[in-house]
Amino acid sequence: MEDPLLQTRPTTPQLGNYAVMLAATCAFAVQMLFDPGANYLSGFVLQKWSVAGLFGHMWLHMTMVHLVGNLITLWVFGRYVCPKLGDVPYALAYITAGLGAGIVHIAYDGRPVIGASGAIMGILGIYVVLCFDQFGRSGPWLILVWFLATLAAAILGGSPAAYMTHIGGFLSGMALATCVTIYRTAVGSQTALVPAAVRESLPEKA
């Protein structure tokens, strides 16, 4: 049976993805063991324009179910995105998408929130751009339906879920991946303009 989203399987290690998953798991363990009521970690909750909240909310979770659901989603899509970017750039992309998600949430919602969903939706946005060739036939339509449904839920409001973080993260990821694609295309074009004789004379990378 064809996977509607993913046609191929990654064959290279995804250490950056595992590192992000481990960091989120360790943060949740610390949160549950030492501060289950979030009395001391409240500064890392996303609310108002707080630097600690913008960077910290993407590592905290409400419950084990919340954490596991996010880890599964991160594993499904992150293992494809990580080899495309590299381990360190992948981790930075996760954080960047989380920041974008947080900024959009504060601007359009403002309720206190924690969770990695916004950053993970950023990874999904990167996947849509960089791994589009790996979609199954129904994959793009499923993503479109999800996006429109999430956007409608965010606009209508009334839900305890912070859907604006999902929208902000997803769009941040797509924008980031688009910038990466443009940069790589520009670098590739410049390399192609170098005469073949000059390229052959250049020392090879070790």
C-alpha positions as CSV (number, residue, x, y, z in Angstrom):
1,M,0.0,0.0,0.0
2,E,1.4,3.4,-1.0
3,D,2.3,5.8,1.8
4,P,0.3,8.9,0.9
5,L,3.0,11.3,2.2
6,L,6.3,9.5,1.9
7,Q,7.5,7.4,-1.0
8,T,11.1,6.7,0.0
9,R,13.0,6.0,3.2
10,P,16.0,7.9,4.4
11,T,19.3,6.0,4.3
12,T,21.6,8.4,6.1
13,P,21.9,9.0,9.9
14,Q,19.8,11.8,11.3
15,L,21.8,12.8,14.3
16,G,20.4,16.3,14.4
17,N,16.9,15.1,14.5
18,Y,17.7,12.6,17.3
19,A,19.4,15.4,19.2
20,V,16.3,17.6,19.0
21,M,14.1,14.8,20.1
22,L,16.4,13.9,23.0
23,A,16.6,17.6,24.1
24,A,12.8,17.8,24.2
25,T,12.5,14.5,26.1
26,C,15.1,15.6,28.6
27,A,13.4,19.0,29.1
28,F,10.1,17.2,29.7
29,A,11.8,14.9,32.2
30,V,13.3,17.8,34.1
31,Q,9.9,19.6,34.0
32,M,8.0,16.6,35.4
33,L,10.6,15.6,38.0
34,F,11.5,19.0,39.5
35,D,8.7,21.4,38.5
36,P,5.5,19.6,37.5
37,G,3.4,22.7,38.4
38,A,5.6,25.0,36.2
39,N,6.2,27.2,39.2
40,Y,9.9,27.8,38.3
41,L,9.7,27.3,34.6
42,S,6.9,29.7,34.1
43,G,9.4,32.2,32.5
44,F,9.8,29.7,29.6
45,V,6.1,29.8,28.8
46,L,5.3,31.7,25.6
47,Q,3.5,34.8,26.7
48,K,4.0,38.4,25.7
49,W,7.3,39.4,24.2
50,S,9.6,37.4,26.4
51,V,13.0,36.1,25.0
52,A,13.0,33.2,27.4
53,G,9.4,32.3,26.4
54,L,10.2,32.5,22.7
55,F,13.2,30.2,23.0
56,G,11.9,28.0,25.9
57,H,8.3,27.2,24.9
58,M,9.3,24.8,22.1
59,W,11.1,22.5,24.6
60,L,8.3,22.2,27.2
61,H,5.1,20.0,27.1
62,M,1.9,19.7,29.0
63,T,1.6,15.9,29.2
64,M,3.3,12.7,28.1
65,V,0.7,12.3,25.4
66,H,1.6,15.9,24.2
67,L,5.3,15.0,24.1
68,V,4.9,11.6,22.4
69,G,2.6,13.0,19.7
70,N,5.1,15.7,18.9
71,L,8.1,13.3,18.9
72,I,6.3,10.9,16.5
73,T,5.6,13.8,14.1
74,L,9.2,15.0,14.4
75,W,10.5,11.5,13.7
76,V,8.3,11.0,10.6
77,F,9.3,14.2,8.9
78,G,12.6,15.2,10.6
79,R,14.4,12.1,9.4
80,Y,13.9,13.3,5.8
81,V,14.7,17.0,6.4
82,C,17.8,16.5,8.5
83,P,19.9,14.8,5.8
84,K,18.9,17.6,3.4
85,L,20.2,20.4,5.7
86,G,22.8,18.7,7.9
87,D,22.8,18.1,11.6
88,V,23.7,21.5,13.0
89,P,21.7,23.5,10.4
90,Y,18.7,21.2,11.1
91,A,18.8,22.0,14.8
92,L,19.1,25.7,14.0
93,A,16.2,25.5,11.5
94,Y,14.0,23.8,14.2
95,I,14.8,26.7,16.6
96,T,14.2,29.3,13.9
97,A,10.8,27.8,13.0
98,G,9.9,27.7,16.7
99,L,10.8,31.4,17.0
100,G,8.6,32.2,13.9
101,A,5.8,30.2,15.4
102,G,6.1,32.0,18.7
103,I,6.1,35.5,17.1
104,V,3.0,34.7,15.0
105,H,1.2,33.3,18.1
106,I,2.0,36.4,20.2
107,A,0.9,38.7,17.4
108,Y,-2.4,37.0,16.6
109,D,-3.4,35.0,19.7
110,G,-1.4,35.9,22.8
111,R,-2.6,33.1,25.2
112,P,0.2,31.5,27.3
113,V,1.3,28.4,25.5
114,I,4.0,25.7,25.6
115,G,4.9,22.9,23.2
116,A,7.0,21.9,20.2
117,S,4.1,21.8,17.7
118,G,5.0,25.2,16.1
119,A,8.7,24.2,15.6
120,I,7.7,20.8,14.3
121,M,5.2,22.3,11.8
122,G,8.2,24.3,10.7
123,I,10.0,21.1,9.9
124,L,6.9,20.0,8.0
125,G,7.1,23.2,6.0
126,I,10.7,22.6,5.2
127,Y,9.8,19.1,4.1
128,V,7.2,20.4,1.7
129,V,9.8,22.5,0.0
130,L,12.9,20.4,0.1
131,C,11.4,16.9,-0.2
132,F,8.4,17.6,-2.4
133,D,9.7,14.9,-4.9
134,Q,9.2,12.3,-2.1
135,F,5.4,12.9,-1.8
136,G,3.0,10.3,-2.8
137,R,0.1,11.2,-5.1
138,S,-2.2,12.3,-2.4
139,G,0.5,13.8,-0.1
140,P,0.2,17.5,-1.4
141,W,-3.6,17.3,-1.1
142,L,-3.4,16.0,2.5
143,I,-1.0,18.9,3.4
144,L,-3.3,21.4,1.8
145,V,-6.4,20.1,3.6
146,W,-4.5,20.1,6.9
147,F,-3.3,23.7,6.3
148,L,-6.7,25.1,5.4
149,A,-8.4,23.3,8.3
150,T,-5.8,24.6,10.8
151,L,-6.0,28.1,9.4
152,A,-9.8,28.0,9.7
153,A,-9.6,26.7,13.3
154,A,-7.1,29.5,14.1
155,I,-9.3,32.2,12.6
156,L,-12.5,31.0,14.2
157,G,-10.9,30.5,17.6
158,G,-12.6,28.9,20.6
159,S,-10.2,26.0,20.7
160,P,-7.7,25.3,23.5
161,A,-5.1,24.4,20.9
162,A,-2.8,27.2,19.8
163,Y,-3.3,26.8,16.1
164,M,-1.6,30.0,15.2
165,T,1.7,28.5,16.4
166,H,1.1,25.7,13.9
167,I,0.5,28.2,11.0
168,G,3.4,30.4,12.0
169,G,5.8,27.5,12.3
170,F,4.7,26.0,9.0
171,L,5.0,29.2,7.0
172,S,8.4,30.0,8.7
173,G,9.7,26.6,7.7
174,M,8.6,27.0,4.1
175,A,10.2,30.5,4.0
176,L,13.4,29.2,5.5
177,A,13.5,26.2,3.0
178,T,12.8,28.6,0.1
179,C,15.8,30.8,1.1
180,V,18.0,27.7,1.3
181,T,16.8,26.6,-2.1
182,I,17.5,30.0,-3.6
183,Y,21.0,30.1,-2.0
184,R,21.9,26.7,-3.3
185,T,20.7,27.5,-6.7
186,A,22.7,30.7,-6.8
187,V,25.8,28.9,-5.6
188,G,25.3,26.2,-8.2
189,S,24.9,28.7,-10.9
190,Q,28.1,30.5,-10.0
191,T,29.9,27.2,-10.0
192,A,28.6,26.4,-13.4
193,L,29.9,29.7,-14.8
194,V,33.5,28.8,-13.9
195,P,35.3,27.3,-16.9
196,A,35.9,23.6,-16.9
197,A,39.7,24.0,-17.1
198,V,39.6,26.2,-14.0
199,R,37.4,23.9,-12.0
200,E,39.7,21.0,-12.8
201,S,42.7,22.9,-11.6
202,L,41.1,23.7,-8.2
203,P,42.2,21.5,-5.3
204,E,39.7,18.9,-4.2
205,K,38.2,19.0,-0.8
206,A,39.6,16.5,1.7
